[in-house]
Amino acid sequence: MSAKPSTFSDLIEALREHAKPKDAEGLTVREISERLGCSRNLVQERILSLIERGQVTVGRRIQKRIDGMTCHVPVYMFRAGKGAK
């Protein structure tokens, strides 16, 4: 596994390296942190900054909870382009 992402561009690059076909639908903070081996807090900080820079789109996905009920969870879709370094 590569080094933990320390910058915005590192986070995006690390996600591209570990991309899966399903990722186009977005990833949760938990999925990102598990995939990259870094804390949820670090991922949340990076995502908030990327949202402000227009590099991340926020969506929702229905997911089953541990108790069997379903709920909407936020998912994040990373875009290349303007502002991407």
VEXKE-360404 format. One record per residue (C-alpha): z, y, x; residue in one letter. Coordinates in steps of 0.2 Angstrom, whole numbers, plus 5000, padded with zeros to 4 digits. Layout:
N
ZYXA
...
END
This chain:
85
500050005000M
499650175006S
500950315009A
501850394995K
500850554988P
501550714994S
500250834988T
499250854972F
497650784980S
498550644988D
499150584970L
497350594964I
496650504979E
498050364978A
497650344959L
495750324963R
496150194976E
497150094964H
495950124949A
495649994936K
494349994922P
495750034908K
496250184917D
494950294909A
496150284893E
497550364903G
499050314912L
500950334908T
502150414921V
502950234922R
501250154926E
500850284939I
502550274948S
502450084948E
500650074954R
501050204968L
502850144972G
503550324970C
504850394958S
504550444941R
505250614945N
503950644959L
502550584948V
503150704934Q
503250854946E
501450824952R
500750794935I
501450954928L
500651054942S
499050964940L
499051004921I
499351194926E
497851174938R
496751094924G
496550934933Q
497450824921V
497150804902T
498650744891V
498350614878G
499350494867R
499350304866R
500150184854I
501350064863Q
502549934857K
504349964862R
505649834867I
506249824849D
504549784843G
504249954835M
502750054840T
502750234846C
501550364854H
501750384872V
500950524883P
499550464895V
498750564908Y
496950564913M
496450634930F
494850744932R
493850784947A
493050944948G
493651124949K
495251154959G
495150974966A
495450964984K
END
